[in-house]
Amino acid sequence: MRIEFPNAAREDFHWAQAQLRIGSAPDNDLVLAASQAAAHHLRIQQDRRGWVLQVMPAADRIYVNARPVRERALLRAGDVVSVGDCRMLLRADRDPAARSPLSVPEQGRCTVALRAVAGPLSGRVLPLQDSLELGPHGRCTLELPQGDVAALRIFWDEGRLLLHATQTSDRHPLRVNGAVVQNLALQPGDQIGLAMHRFVVEAPGMEPEPEIAVSMSPPAHLPEEAAGPTGEVWWLIVTAAVLALGIALVLLIRF
């Protein structure tokens, strides 16, 4: 995990453990000013779901992407966590521009959509189809602070889902998973951020099919081996045949 402090002179904070403790006490992993945070204010843990934020008892509420959190929240790379007047931008350690792009054949493309998870458009789902533009001349306008203007376009090109910043703002750069980008090949689960706007890429058809492990080695023991020794098996077969013959004779004599 990497934490940036937007509009602050503080250096980025790097963390590689499964748990991160944040507060004003000196025994925290990330220490904030006493005017910003309680002694032990919050904890971020990594598990199978991702990064899970937990607000400590007696600590004031915090905000994730301007939304109040009282107890727990599931975090994504690109989220902004606010504690007092301290804003922390979460980023993955790996830059998304360094990833290998996903290429999807035309017949295998799914319906891709952007799910707005924060900002004025929160709760809306914007289907992509071939292309999606957001901005002054797009499907939805993007309100920015101080009247700034920005626009972006998402489209398919040679089987890749591409993001392009068609109009940029110096004060509010376009980000993917917290990293500033201009052009990028998107992947499922990416979070696009622009000022207070947050969009998550929903593209289940782009995700690889789960591999089913098939064992080619023969089983250690065959089922007939577990039944007993070979001679014992044949003895049971012969006994069953004799019993069947006896029953048939009895029925024949009676009738």
Secondary structure, 3 states (H helix, E strand, C coil): CEEECCCCCCCCEECCCCEEEEECCCCCCEECCCCCCCCCCEEEEEECCEEEEEECCCCCCEEECCEEECCEEEECCCCEEEECCEEEEEECCCCHHHCCCCCCCHHHCCCCEEEEEECCCCCCEEECCCEEEECCCCCECCCCHHHCCCEEEEEEECCEEEEEEEECCCCCCCEECCEECCEEECCCCCEEEECCEEEEEECHHHCCCCCCCCCCCCCCCCHHHHCCCHHHHHHHHHHHHHHHHHHHHHHHHHC
